[in-house]
Amino acid sequence: MRYFIGVDVGGTTSTIAIGDEQRNLRFVSDQFPTRSSAGPVATIEDISQQIVSGLARFGATASDVAKVGLATPGPATLDGVLLKTPNLQADLWNQFPIRQGLQERLREISPSIEVNYIGDGQAAALGEFAIRTSAIDWTACETFASDLRVPKRTDIQSLFFVAVGTGLGGGEVRDGKVVPGSQGRAGHAGHLLLPHDAFRHEHDRKNKVGNAFCSAESAISLTALTYQLEYRLSLEIYRNHPLNSHTGTMKDRAKTLRQLSDAGDALAIELLDDQAKAIGIVMLMVNYIGDYDLLVIGGGVCDMSDTMRERYQKIAEQSYYDHALDGFRNLSSLAFSICGDEASVLGALRYSYE
């Protein structure tokens, strides 16, 4: 039996997936830390160990691997040379040839392994498309359960996907194929520029991400929530908010907002409402260019409670509608991912079959 591997390196955590030669999904690992501050060589070693451990579940070794698909935050070249990205420590990761580095490390174990590279936003779009259209059969995989609250469709040929995580990734599938772009950079919706009215406070407009202010990522990401939360907690209205007594970092506090919103916390709900408005505008801008069959929201927001998901979706759709030209107001709905946090690693797996 030959196996195919998908690897997703995120700004905070990484994941691997294993598929067989019949394109059955066999295993999705737990998320493990991306040691950004330790550099890419340390992360490559972690990935290698996870692959070996995952294969051992089936009595297999690296010599049974045909190909590996690797996804990372971008921007990066087509061949997986990382360029400066806000999500990985630049002094250690910038200009690192991560596709080549992972391939060389794996070839120390099995000399014939090949690694294909794809941006994480592109991978997320491809993973979502693959699961929705059964290009990968996930039904027998005990470590992955698709979110069946969102009906599967088999009639779609195009979609755009945004992944809300440490940053804001994006990716496109057109005519059933992922779109990498001429230099591998396609889909960077996180760096589209938003209008000033997408931000509640002047302070929020001063969050510089990459080389620009008022970008989509500066409004829709864990990075954005961390920046905005710190300011909110300094306001008199939130002086007694429980998060002011939290002993963790501001990023740790921002990670609790989803759970707080589920419990009805006004500050958490306000921040996520603002994010939903901004994502509606982003979806409109990408649809102006692509005119897609489906627009999908992925990442951690998919794990909100049903009540908050419905609220988030309604606000995003209303924001889309309010800003749209009449000819684009026939959007039926925005969709939440049926892959959750695993979209990118599933896309990397699907890309390994190329």
Sequence and secondary structure as in RCSB ss.txt:
>XXXX:A:sequence
MRYFIGVDVGGTTSTIAIGDEQRNLRFVSDQFPTRSSAGPVATIEDISQQIVSGLARFGATASDVAKVGLATPGP
ATLDGVLLKTPNLQADLWNQFPIRQGLQERLREISPSIEVNYIGDGQAAALGEFAIRTSAIDWTACETFASDLRV
PKRTDIQSLFFVAVGTGLGGGEVRDGKVVPGSQGRAGHAGHLLLPHDAFRHEHDRKNKVGNAFCSAESAISLTAL
TYQLEYRLSLEIYRNHPLNSHTGTMKDRAKTLRQLSDAGDALAIELLDDQAKAIGIVMLMVNYIGDYDLLVIGGG
VCDMSDTMRERYQKIAEQSYYDHALDGFRNLSSLAFSICGDEASVLGALRYSYE
>XXXX:A:secstr
  EEEEEEE SSEEEEEEEETT BEEEE   EE  GGG HHHHHHHHHHHHHHHHHTTT  GGGEEEEEEEESS 
B TT BB   TTS HHHHTT BHHHHHHHHHHTT TT EEEEEEHHHHHHHHHHHHHTTSSB TT TT    TTS
   SS  EEEEEEESSSEEEEEEETTEE   TTS TT GGGSB  GGG SSGGGGG  BTTBSSBSTTTSSHHHH
HHHHHHHHTSGGGTT GGGG  S HHHHHTTHHHHHHTT HHHHHHHHHHHHHHHHHHHHHHHHH  SEEEEEEG
GGGS HHHHHHHHHHHHHHHHHHS GGGTT    EE SSGGGHHHHHHHHHHT 
